[in-house]
Structures are given as C-alpha cells and as structure tokens.
Amino acid sequence: MIIVEDIQKDIKKHRILKEINFSLEDNQIVALVGNNGAGKTTLMKVISGILDINGGSIHVNNENKSDYLEWAHNNVAYQSTNERDLSYKNTAKDNIIYYGILKGTKKKQILENLNYYLKYIKFENELVRKVEELSTGQKKIVKLLAVFCCNCKYLILDEPTEGLDIENINLIKDILIDMSKKRGKVLVISSHDLSFLADISTRYLFLKNGQVIKTIDSKLEVDSLTEIFIENQGEENEKILWIT
C-alpha cells in the first residue's frame, strides 16, 4: 500500500499540491478527476518518484519516506503525455524493451508480457517500425505497452486515451480491467474523458487547486461522475462541458 500523508509540492515558489492525503490499495483503479491546473500531473509524478515533495510524507506501508524515491523507481511505472520520452530512431519494440529494463524487468519477461497484451491489441506490424514512422495514436500505444510490459505493480497513466481512436480506447479499457482483476496491478489514471473513467474506475479522487476536495470509493456511472465533477468545479466548468 502506498500511503500519502499531508504532502505538499512547490514549483518555482508556487504551491501546486496542498496537504493531500490518500492511500493506494491492491486491485484498485483510481481516477484523478479535475480541470487543467488542478495538480493531477504533479501528483502523479510525485507518486511515481519523479518529483520529491516539500512537506508531508509518502511511503509504502510502514517504510520510511526517505526510502520512497528509490522504491518507486523499481515499483511504479509512469506513462506521460510527452512523446519525447520515446527514442524516435529505434523501433517500437526496442522502446518497450528499453523501458522495461530501466524498471528492472528482464527482457524475457518483457517479451512474455508483450505477447500477453498483444492478445488484446493488434500491434505486431507496428512493433518493427521506427517510432518516427508511427502516427500519434500509435506512439501512444507504444508508451502504454512499455508501461504495461514492465513488472511494476503500480501504473500511473496520464491521459492514456489521448490520440486514440474509439476501437483502441475500448481495447485499452479491457487491458486495464484485466490488469486490475487478474494481474494484481494498482492503476492511477488521469483523463478528461469522463466516460472512459466511469467505465473502468473503482475509486475517484476529485482535485481542485492542488487539493483533494472529494473522494468516492464506489463505482460511478458517467452521468453521476459528470454531475459530481460539475458540482465540485463550479459554473465555469459547466459552461465548458456544455460547449464541448
């Protein structure tokens, strides 16, 4: 269990996260819900061990906070929205293998995991192509498969459906549910696609101005999730949703 207690994060003298508390338990799919600037990406980077904190603590069970960053390197995988994480001159398969090795997973295990997920998503032909030859959506699938194929228990996904078509979004849904139910993964997912979050999530953390303002520990239908989102983000957000 990852335990987050009163964490604070400052970036360039601005407080981005303010006394956030929650825990991540086995077999959960946790949705981070909030407008742009709510602190979702910063929080995910903290959980992933990419960013350290300025106050509070984050630890695993009863282990010391000082050990968390090292622990996270081998146990938490993060899928960012940044395509620059990929090596454009290497193949998709090479990128997937490289990320897994960085996370301490042996090549044989990475390939076994890859074969498992290729049962869900047809991507064999793209694996041998250089990343620079792939479309935006195909690059996103490479980034997702890289995270899926390492042996980390905790997977942190930032906008995993961005750039994907409807068919691939549905396939990713199936994979994420499989990971939680059959493979014991704990997933934290940020997305503006509330329908996607409602379909897969078992817990919801609503963020606003760097704080968790509401937590719901039961599955929501998309209408209920949208209603709660609007209620907690204010009238301005309601106008945005109506326009889109």
Secondary structure, DSSP 8 states (H G I E B T S, - for coil): -EEEEEEEEEETTEEEEEEEEEEE-TT-EEEEE--TTSSHHHHHHHHTTSS--SEEEEEETT--GGGHHHHHHHHEEEE-S-GGGS-TTSBHHHHHHHHHHHTT--HHHHHHHHHHHTTTS--HHHHTSBGGGS-HHHHHHHHHHHHHHS--SEEEEESTTTT--HHHHHHHHHHHHHHHHHS--EEEEE-S-HHHHHHH-SEEEEEETTEEEEEE-S---HHHHHHHHHHHH-HHHHHHHHH-
